[in-house]
Amino acid sequence: MELIFEIFNYSLIVILIGICGAWVFLIKSMVDSFRLTPYLDKFENISESYPKVSIILPARNEEEFIGKCLDSLIDQDYKNYEIIVIDDSSDDNTQKIIFQYAENHSNVIPVIARPKPEGWMGKNWACMEGYKKATGELLLFTDADTKHSRNVISLSVAHLISFNLDALSAIPKMLTFDFWTKVTLPMISTFLHSRFSALNVNNPEKKTGYFFGSFFILKKDTYENVGMHEGVKHEIIEDGALGKKVKESGHKMKMVRGDHLIEAVWARDKNTLWNALKRLMVPLYLQSAKIAIGIFFAVAFLLFVPFPIFAASAFIPAEEISSRILCISAGIASLLIYIGAVIEAKMGLHLRLVDAMFAPLGSLVVVLGFLSGLLQAKRSESVMWRGRSYSMKDHTQSSISI
């Protein structure tokens, strides 16, 4: 029995050493990303043209946010643009608010989306409905819960033209309203950094392509070339899928920091947070169940497992040297997770330091959310989003690649 205990301890030690190595690499990647990612407003502007921009703004039950979003868009210093606002079958006052703005502002174009066809995600359909009304050379997609600085369109157009880009996406400041989102977002962001950092997106030698749905602008012909939202109609994470298509098609794209110019809501409450976490795991499971399960356990060990191991080994002291090494290695791994959470909270998300102090709780929520996504991926109602239930079991997802 003692030999089995020793083998078990040393097996955990090896795993924890691997976790420590992974976090050292991840922390370096995070710091590099924050330090080296270009800014939306820091570049040499050589643009001398002002092409028309069609802003496509889908909205479903957004009465709480859409007024502020439209106020920020109407107040832009760019002159040549239109705002196409699509009501996606809202059952609150969203449609009424849209038409009120349209009556007072000639560049606000209201669209009532037709009923969503079978096989479409709601937002994807609304974006296509808006696209059909667009007359601009450039298309800017944003969300109804996003606020924009006055010069953000001017900057994005000038950036796009100055670097001869086909597409540009800006990383917004993520707004958080409730305790659970505040403590969970740093942990999920560290996980996403491993794959979707701007440095990977901006590296033409890497296949990583991604858009932030709250703000991406691209040429109309580029959008049409990659199949528009019709080509990603069943994707849960449609912005990621569309960005991936743009990159894989050989178009020139770039991701920049815009967190001092754009504000977006990642999750509004604990329910939308829960479904957002499930949305990240469902695409992986539908591509390969075995690999998705492996990724789940990897994430669980990377984000959470060191904490209970450290607590158990610290509060249940043992004489064996393996137990002491286990405690030390678990402590170092836990410390590295905390360091990653602090860096993400302060440098990337602009949250309070105290939010990062709840890293074990935030990690547990991420792990449980991912587990829920695995268990429900093939159910008839695997994901709830904006008041709609979606079954994804018949649709392979490509927004997040294994």
C-alpha positions as CSV (number, residue, x, y, z in Angstrom):
1,M,0.0,0.0,0.0
2,E,2.8,2.4,0.8
3,L,4.5,1.7,-2.5
4,I,1.2,2.4,-4.3
5,F,0.9,5.7,-2.4
6,E,4.4,6.7,-3.4
7,I,3.8,5.9,-7.1
8,F,0.6,7.9,-6.9
9,N,2.4,10.9,-5.4
10,Y,5.2,10.9,-7.9
11,S,2.8,10.5,-10.8
12,L,1.0,13.7,-9.5
13,I,4.4,15.4,-9.1
14,V,5.3,14.7,-12.7
15,I,1.9,16.1,-13.9
16,L,2.3,19.2,-11.7
17,I,5.8,19.8,-13.1
18,G,4.3,19.7,-16.5
19,I,1.6,22.1,-15.4
20,C,4.2,24.5,-14.1
21,G,6.1,24.4,-17.4
22,A,2.9,25.0,-19.3
23,W,2.1,28.1,-17.1
24,V,5.6,29.5,-17.5
25,F,5.2,29.3,-21.3
26,L,1.6,30.7,-21.1
27,I,2.6,33.6,-18.9
28,K,5.4,34.5,-21.3
29,S,2.9,34.3,-24.2
30,M,0.4,36.6,-22.3
31,V,3.0,39.2,-21.5
32,D,4.3,39.1,-25.1
33,S,0.8,39.5,-26.4
34,F,0.0,42.5,-24.2
35,R,3.3,44.1,-25.0
36,L,3.5,43.5,-28.7
37,T,-0.1,43.6,-30.0
38,P,-0.5,46.7,-32.1
39,Y,-3.0,49.4,-31.1
40,L,-5.9,50.6,-33.3
41,D,-4.9,54.2,-32.9
42,K,-1.0,53.9,-33.1
43,F,0.1,53.8,-36.7
44,E,1.3,56.0,-39.6
45,N,-1.9,57.1,-41.4
46,I,-1.2,57.2,-45.1
47,S,-4.9,56.9,-46.1
48,E,-6.4,59.6,-48.2
49,S,-9.7,58.0,-49.1
50,Y,-13.0,57.7,-47.2
51,P,-14.9,54.8,-48.5
52,K,-18.5,54.3,-47.4
53,V,-18.9,52.1,-44.3
54,S,-22.0,50.1,-43.7
55,I,-22.3,49.3,-40.0
56,I,-24.3,46.1,-39.5
57,L,-25.9,45.9,-36.1
58,P,-28.0,42.9,-35.2
59,A,-30.2,43.2,-32.1
60,R,-32.4,40.8,-30.2
61,N,-34.0,41.9,-26.9
62,E,-31.5,44.7,-26.5
63,E,-33.6,47.4,-25.0
64,E,-31.2,47.9,-22.1
65,F,-28.1,48.5,-24.3
66,I,-29.0,49.5,-27.9
67,G,-29.7,53.2,-27.2
68,K,-26.2,53.7,-25.8
69,C,-24.7,51.8,-28.7
70,L,-26.6,53.8,-31.3
71,D,-25.7,57.1,-29.5
72,S,-22.0,56.2,-29.8
73,L,-22.3,55.3,-33.5
74,I,-24.3,58.3,-34.5
75,D,-21.7,60.6,-32.9
76,Q,-18.8,59.3,-35.0
77,D,-16.5,61.8,-36.7
78,Y,-16.4,59.7,-39.9
79,K,-18.8,61.2,-42.4
80,N,-19.4,58.5,-45.0
81,Y,-21.3,55.8,-43.2
82,E,-24.7,54.2,-42.6
83,I,-26.0,52.2,-39.6
84,I,-28.1,49.2,-40.5
85,V,-29.9,48.0,-37.4
86,I,-31.6,44.6,-37.6
87,D,-34.4,43.7,-35.2
88,D,-34.1,39.9,-34.8
89,S,-37.6,38.9,-33.6
90,S,-37.3,40.9,-30.3
91,D,-40.1,40.6,-27.8
92,D,-39.2,43.7,-25.8
93,N,-38.9,47.4,-26.8
94,T,-35.9,46.9,-29.1
95,Q,-37.8,47.4,-32.4
96,K,-39.5,50.5,-31.0
97,I,-36.2,52.0,-30.0
98,I,-34.7,51.3,-33.4
99,F,-37.5,53.0,-35.3
100,Q,-37.3,56.0,-32.9
101,Y,-33.6,56.5,-33.8
102,A,-34.4,56.0,-37.5
103,E,-37.0,58.8,-37.4
104,N,-34.5,61.2,-36.0
105,H,-31.3,60.2,-37.8
106,S,-31.3,59.7,-41.6
107,N,-28.3,57.4,-41.6
108,V,-30.0,54.9,-39.3
109,I,-31.7,52.2,-41.5
110,P,-34.1,49.9,-39.7
111,V,-34.5,46.3,-40.8
112,I,-37.0,43.8,-39.5
113,A,-35.4,40.4,-40.0
114,R,-37.7,37.7,-41.5
115,P,-38.2,34.6,-39.4
116,K,-35.1,32.6,-39.0
117,P,-34.9,29.6,-41.4
118,E,-34.1,26.1,-40.2
119,G,-30.4,25.5,-39.8
120,W,-29.4,29.1,-39.1
121,M,-28.2,30.7,-35.8
122,G,-30.2,33.8,-35.1
123,K,-27.4,36.4,-35.1
124,N,-26.0,34.9,-38.3
125,W,-29.4,35.3,-40.1
126,A,-29.8,38.8,-38.8
127,C,-26.4,39.8,-40.1
128,M,-27.3,38.4,-43.6
129,E,-30.5,40.4,-43.5
130,G,-28.6,43.5,-42.7
131,Y,-25.9,42.8,-45.4
132,K,-28.6,42.8,-48.1
133,K,-29.3,46.5,-47.3
134,A,-25.7,47.5,-47.2
135,T,-24.4,50.0,-49.8
136,G,-20.9,50.5,-48.4
137,E,-17.6,49.3,-49.8
138,L,-16.6,48.3,-46.2
139,L,-18.7,46.4,-43.7
140,L,-18.4,46.9,-40.0
141,F,-20.0,44.3,-37.8
142,T,-20.7,45.2,-34.1
143,D,-23.0,44.2,-31.3
144,A,-25.9,46.1,-29.7
145,D,-24.2,46.0,-26.3
146,T,-21.0,47.7,-27.5
147,K,-20.0,51.3,-27.1
148,H,-17.6,53.1,-29.4
149,S,-15.3,56.1,-29.1
150,R,-16.1,59.0,-31.4
151,N,-13.1,58.3,-33.7
152,V,-13.2,54.6,-33.9
153,I,-14.6,54.3,-37.4
154,S,-12.1,56.8,-38.8
155,L,-9.3,54.9,-37.1
156,S,-10.4,51.5,-38.3
157,V,-10.9,52.7,-41.9
158,A,-7.5,54.5,-42.0
159,H,-5.8,51.5,-40.3
160,L,-7.3,49.1,-42.9
161,I,-6.3,51.2,-45.8
162,S,-2.8,52.2,-44.5
163,F,-1.8,48.6,-44.1
164,N,-3.7,47.4,-47.2
165,L,-5.7,45.0,-45.1
166,D,-8.8,43.0,-46.2
167,A,-10.1,42.7,-42.6
168,L,-9.4,44.2,-39.2
169,S,-10.7,43.3,-35.8
170,A,-10.3,45.2,-32.5
171,I,-10.1,43.7,-29.0
172,P,-12.6,45.6,-26.8
173,K,-12.6,46.2,-23.2
174,M,-14.8,43.5,-21.7
175,L,-17.5,44.9,-19.3
176,T,-18.5,42.8,-16.4
177,F,-21.5,43.3,-14.1
178,D,-21.7,40.4,-11.7
179,F,-19.4,38.6,-9.3
180,W,-19.3,35.3,-11.2
181,T,-18.3,36.9,-14.5
182,K,-15.6,39.1,-12.8
183,V,-13.9,36.1,-11.3
184,T,-14.3,33.7,-14.2
185,L,-13.3,36.0,-17.1
186,P,-9.6,36.2,-16.2
187,M,-9.4,32.4,-16.2
188,I,-11.2,31.8,-19.5
189,S,-9.1,34.6,-21.0
190,T,-5.9,32.9,-20.1
191,F,-7.2,29.7,-21.7
192,L,-8.0,31.6,-24.9
193,H,-4.6,33.3,-25.0
194,S,-3.0,29.9,-25.7
195,R,-4.7,29.8,-29.1
196,F,-6.3,33.1,-30.2
197,S,-3.8,35.8,-29.2
198,A,-3.4,38.7,-31.7
199,L,0.2,37.7,-32.3
200,N,-1.1,34.3,-33.7
201,V,-3.8,36.0,-35.8
202,N,-1.3,38.6,-37.2
203,N,1.3,35.9,-38.0
204,P,0.8,34.9,-41.7
205,E,2.6,31.7,-41.0
206,K,0.0,30.5,-38.5
207,K,-3.5,29.4,-39.5
208,T,-5.2,31.1,-36.6
209,G,-7.9,33.5,-37.7
210,Y,-10.4,35.1,-35.4
211,F,-12.7,38.1,-35.2
212,F,-14.1,39.7,-32.1
213,G,-17.9,39.9,-32.9
214,S,-18.1,43.3,-31.1
215,F,-15.9,44.9,-33.7
216,F,-14.6,43.8,-37.0
217,I,-14.4,45.6,-40.3
218,L,-13.7,44.1,-43.7
219,K,-14.0,44.8,-47.4
220,K,-17.4,43.9,-48.9
221,D,-15.8,41.8,-51.6
222,T,-13.8,39.9,-49.0
223,Y,-17.0,39.1,-47.0
224,E,-18.6,37.9,-50.2
225,N,-15.6,35.9,-51.2
226,V,-15.6,33.8,-48.0
227,G,-19.3,33.1,-48.3
228,M,-20.7,35.8,-45.9
229,H,-22.6,34.7,-42.8
230,E,-24.4,32.1,-45.0
231,G,-21.2,30.2,-45.0
232,V,-21.2,30.0,-41.2
233,K,-24.9,30.0,-40.7
234,H,-24.9,27.1,-38.2
235,E,-21.8,28.2,-36.3
236,I,-22.3,29.0,-32.6
237,I,-19.2,31.2,-32.5
238,E,-19.8,32.8,-35.9
239,D,-17.2,35.6,-35.5
240,G,-14.5,33.0,-34.9
241,A,-15.7,30.9,-37.8
242,L,-15.8,33.9,-40.2
243,G,-12.4,35.1,-39.1
244,K,-11.0,31.6,-39.6
245,K,-12.4,31.6,-43.2
246,V,-10.9,35.0,-44.0
247,K,-7.4,33.8,-42.8
248,E,-7.6,30.4,-44.5
249,S,-8.7,32.1,-47.8
250,G,-5.5,34.0,-47.9
251,H,-6.8,37.4,-47.2
252,K,-4.7,39.8,-45.2
253,M,-6.2,40.3,-41.7
254,K,-5.0,42.0,-38.5
255,M,-6.1,42.1,-34.9
256,V,-5.4,45.2,-32.8
257,R,-6.0,46.4,-29.3
258,G,-9.0,48.7,-29.0
259,D,-9.8,48.3,-25.3
260,H,-9.3,52.0,-24.7
261,L,-11.8,52.8,-27.5
262,I,-14.4,50.1,-27.5
263,E,-16.4,48.6,-24.7
264,A,-18.3,45.3,-25.0
265,V,-20.3,43.0,-22.7
266,W,-19.0,39.5,-22.5
267,A,-21.6,38.1,-20.2
268,R,-24.5,40.0,-18.6
269,D,-25.2,37.6,-15.7
270,K,-24.4,34.1,-14.5
271,N,-26.8,32.5,-16.9
272,T,-25.3,34.0,-20.0
273,L,-21.8,33.3,-18.6
274,W,-22.8,29.6,-18.2
275,N,-24.0,29.4,-21.8
276,A,-20.9,31.3,-23.1
277,L,-18.7,28.7,-21.5
278,K,-20.7,25.9,-23.0
279,R,-20.4,27.5,-26.4
280,L,-16.7,27.2,-26.3
281,M,-16.7,23.4,-25.7
282,V,-19.6,22.3,-28.0
283,P,-17.7,23.1,-31.3
284,L,-14.7,21.0,-30.1
285,Y,-16.9,18.0,-29.1
286,L,-18.8,18.0,-32.4
287,Q,-15.5,17.9,-34.3
288,S,-14.1,15.0,-32.2
289,A,-15.6,13.8,-28.9
290,K,-12.4,12.0,-27.8
291,I,-10.1,14.9,-28.4
292,A,-12.6,17.3,-26.8
293,I,-12.7,15.1,-23.7
294,G,-8.9,15.2,-23.6
295,I,-8.9,19.0,-23.9
296,F,-11.4,19.2,-21.1
297,F,-9.1,17.2,-18.7
298,A,-6.1,19.2,-19.9
299,V,-7.9,22.4,-19.0
300,A,-9.1,21.0,-15.7
301,F,-5.6,20.2,-14.7
302,L,-4.1,23.4,-16.0
303,L,-6.7,25.7,-14.4
304,F,-8.0,24.0,-11.3
305,V,-6.5,20.7,-10.1
306,P,-3.3,22.2,-8.5
307,F,-5.5,24.1,-5.9
308,P,-7.2,21.1,-4.3
309,I,-3.9,19.1,-4.4
310,F,-2.1,21.9,-2.6
311,A,-4.8,22.3,0.0
312,A,-4.9,18.5,0.7
313,S,-1.2,18.1,0.9
314,A,-0.7,21.2,3.0
315,F,-3.4,20.5,5.6
316,I,-2.8,16.7,5.8
317,P,1.0,16.6,6.4
318,A,2.8,13.4,5.9
319,E,6.4,12.2,6.7
320,E,7.1,10.8,3.2
321,I,9.4,13.0,1.1
322,S,7.1,12.4,-1.9
323,S,4.3,14.2,0.0
324,R,6.5,17.2,0.7
325,I,7.6,17.4,-2.9
326,L,3.9,17.1,-4.0
327,C,3.0,20.0,-1.7
328,I,5.8,22.2,-3.0
329,S,5.0,21.4,-6.7
330,A,1.3,22.0,-6.2
331,G,2.0,25.2,-4.4
332,I,4.2,26.5,-7.2
333,A,1.6,25.5,-9.8
334,S,-1.1,27.3,-7.9
335,L,1.1,30.4,-7.6
336,L,1.7,30.4,-11.3
337,I,-2.1,30.2,-11.9
338,Y,-2.5,33.2,-9.7
339,I,0.2,35.1,-11.5
340,G,-1.5,34.4,-14.8
341,A,-4.9,35.5,-13.4
342,V,-3.4,38.8,-12.1
343,I,-1.6,39.6,-15.4
344,E,-4.8,38.9,-17.4
345,A,-7.0,40.9,-15.0
346,K,-4.8,44.0,-14.9
347,M,-3.1,44.1,-18.3
348,G,-5.9,42.7,-20.4
349,L,-9.2,43.0,-18.8
350,H,-8.7,46.1,-16.5
351,L,-10.4,44.4,-13.6
352,R,-9.6,44.8,-9.9
353,L,-6.8,42.8,-8.4
354,V,-9.3,41.3,-5.9
355,D,-11.1,39.6,-8.8
356,A,-8.0,37.7,-9.7
357,M,-7.7,36.5,-6.1
358,F,-10.7,34.3,-6.7
359,A,-8.8,32.3,-9.3
360,P,-9.7,28.9,-7.8
361,L,-13.4,29.7,-7.9
362,G,-13.2,31.2,-11.4
363,S,-11.3,28.1,-12.6
364,L,-13.9,25.8,-11.1
365,V,-16.7,27.6,-12.9
366,V,-14.8,27.3,-16.2
367,V,-14.2,23.6,-15.7
368,L,-17.9,22.9,-14.8
369,G,-19.1,25.0,-17.7
370,F,-16.9,23.1,-20.1
371,L,-18.2,19.8,-18.6
372,S,-21.8,20.9,-19.1
373,G,-21.0,21.7,-22.7
374,L,-19.5,18.2,-23.2
375,L,-22.6,16.5,-21.6
376,Q,-25.1,18.5,-23.6
377,A,-23.4,18.9,-26.9
378,K,-25.7,16.5,-28.7
379,R,-28.9,17.1,-26.9
380,S,-31.9,18.7,-28.7
381,E,-31.3,21.9,-26.7
382,S,-27.5,22.1,-26.2
383,V,-27.2,25.8,-26.1
384,M,-29.4,28.7,-25.0
385,W,-28.5,32.1,-26.6
386,R,-30.5,35.3,-26.6
387,G,-33.7,33.5,-25.6
388,R,-33.4,30.8,-28.3
389,S,-32.6,27.1,-27.8
390,Y,-30.2,25.5,-30.4
391,S,-29.5,21.9,-31.2
392,M,-26.0,21.5,-32.7
393,K,-25.9,17.7,-33.0
394,D,-26.3,17.7,-36.8
395,H,-23.8,20.5,-37.5
396,T,-20.1,20.1,-37.3
397,Q,-18.6,23.4,-35.9
398,S,-15.3,24.9,-37.2
399,S,-15.2,28.1,-35.2
400,I,-12.6,26.7,-32.8
401,S,-10.3,24.2,-34.4
402,I,-8.8,21.3,-32.5
